[in-house]
């Protein structure tokens, strides 16, 4: 019997939260690279470089170095929003904002096997993105705690279930993710979870565990939720 796919773990970056004491953009990028190399070593499935305000050259250089470092590992490196940088730097794909260009317009720009994901905030958006060919949809904000979101803007588990039911693509849950909440999202049908705060160095936020502990904790939580999963849902 072939084991079902195991849930995906996405790390989404925010260099300012990671290195609040950095004095220059170069220092921020250096801290970011070191942190993400540790994430690759820890076996994170996807790195989403959400650094759209970073100048093109340093972002492309960082993307290229991480993509090369990830060669031969399970990790895929995606660039948020900046399709031009993702292509030029040899990233594994791009992640699009909810109001970004259509998936079916972006996909032909990349090579075969290129990953194209999209952020969504409703079941209808999830369905539309998946029908347009998104490889996955990032759904949230799920819970309070990761970012400052008004309670009425939180998605919650019922809306996540609706998105899973309507999407042809795997649904990745994001927002206020902790190990216990990750398990709840997987139980609700999510293909994986994504986080920023949880991967930060301990003490940096209430959810922060450090990158190695966070990857291990999310793996363990998802494994308890769906035992027997061995391979990631996103390849």
N, C-alpha and C positions, 0 to 999 in steps of 0.2 A: 504494500500500500504506500502511495506517495503522500508524504506529509503536505498539508496545505501551506501556502505562503505565510511567512512570519510577518508581523507588522513592521512598517518602516519607521525609522527615527530620523527626523529632520532637525538640523541645527540652523537657526536663522540668526544672522549676525547683526550686531549693533556695536560698532567700535567705540562709541562714546560711553555706552554703559560698561563695556569691557575695560576701558582704560580712561576713567574720568580724570585722572591726574596727568595724562599725557600733555606735553606742552606744544607739540607740533603734530601735523597730520602724518608726518613720517613716523613719529613715535607711535601713533595710533595704529598705523598699518603694521609696524613691526610687532606690536603686541597681538594684533589680530592674526598675523601669520603664525606666530608661535602657538597661539591658542588653537587654531584650526589644524595645525600639524598634529597636535595632541589629539584632537577629535578624530582625525583620520586614523591615527594609531589605535584609538579606542574602538574603532569600527563603526562610527556613525554612518548611516546609509546615504544621507543627502546633506550637503552644505549649501545653504542659500545665502549668497553674498548680497545682503540688503544694504548696499552702500552707494545708492544712486547719486548722492551728492558729492562723492569722492571724484576728483579729477580723473579723466579717462586714462591717462598714462599710468598712475599708480594703481588704479583699479585693474587695468589690463595686466600689469606686471604681477600683481598679487594673484589674479585669476590663473595666469599661466603657471606660476610656481606651484600653486595648490593642485591644479589639474595634473601637472607632471608628478607631483608627490603622490597623488591618488591613483596613479597608474598601477594596475595589478592588485588594487584593493577593492573592497566593496563600495567605497565612497564615490558618489557622483557630485560634481561641483556645478552648481547652477548660479547664474547671475540674475538678480532681480532687475527687471525693467530694461536694462541696457543690452538689448539684442546685439548692437554693434560691438560692444566689448566682449560679449560671450563668444561671438563668432571669431573675432580677431585673436582672442587669447586661447582658443581651443577648449572652451568649457564644454561640459557634457550637455548643456542646455540652458534654458532661460525660464525664469518665473515671471509671469505677467500680472500687473495690478488688475483689479476688477474693471477699471475703466481704461485699460491699456488696449493696444491693437488686437484685432481678432486673432484667435489661435490659428485659424486656417490661412491667414495671411502671413503669419510669422513662420510656421512650420517649413514651407518650401525654401526659406532662406538658409536653413541649417542642413547638415549632412544627414545621411541615413542613420537612424537610431538616436537622433537628437531628442532630448526630453523637453517638452513644453508644458508647463503647469500654469494654473491661474488661481488667483484669490477670488473667493466667492463668499457671499454673506446670506444666501437664501437657497432653498431647494430649487427654485426656478433658475437661479443663476448657475447652480451646479449642473442642472440638466442641460442648459444652453451651452455651457463650456464643454461638457463632455460630448455633446452632439457635434460640436465644432472640431472635436479631435484632441482635446486636452488629454495629456497622459495621466494627470491627476488634478484634483482641485483641492485647494487649501481653504478649509471652512472654519469660520470663527467670527467674532471672538467667543470662545466657549465659556470661560469662567473668569471671575474677577481675580485679580492678583498679579497678573503679568504686566498689564498696562492699565492706564486710567481710562476705563470705559464706563459710561452710564449704565446702570442696571438694566434699563429697557433695551439697551443695545447688545446685551449678552445673548448668545444663541441658545445655549443649553442643550441638553441631551435629546429632548424631543425634536427640536429642529435639526439636530444632527441626524437623527434617524430618518427624518423626511428627506434630507439631502442624500443620504446613502441610498434610499429607495428610488430616488429620481435620477441619480447619476449613473452613467455608464462607466465612468472612470473611477478609480480609487479615490476615496475621500480622506484627506489628512486633516485632523483636528488641531487647531491652534488656539492659544489664549489661556493663560493661567494654568498651564499644564504642570501637574505633579505626578509622581508615580501612581497614586491612588486614582487620580482623575484620568490618567492615561488608560488605566484598566477599564474605567467606566466608558471611555470613548470607544475602546476596542469592543467591549460588550455591546455597544450601540451600533456596531457595524463599521466603524472607521477602519481604514486600511493602515493607519499609522497616526503618529502624533508629531507635532512640531513645537518648538519652544525657543525662546531667547533666554529668559531669566534663569531657567533651571540650569543651564550650562555655564553660567557665569561663575567666577570664583566665589567660594563660600563667603558669606557676609555681604556680598554686593547687592543682594536683594533677598526678601524673605524666602523665595523659592530656590535660591542659588545653592548648588551642590558641588560645583566644579565639573569640568567636562567629563572626566573618566567616571566619576561616581554617577553622574547623571545618565550617561549612556547605559551603564550597567543596571541602574535602578529602573530605567524605562524598559530595558530588555526583560528584566525579571518580572516587572508588573504585567507586561503584555503576555509573557509566557504563562503566567498563572491564569490570565484571562482566557487565553486560547492555547492550551498545551498542545504540543506536537508540531507546531509551526517551525519550519527550518529555513526556508528561503524567503527573501524579501518580496513584497508584493510589487515593488517597482524595480525593474531591471534596466 
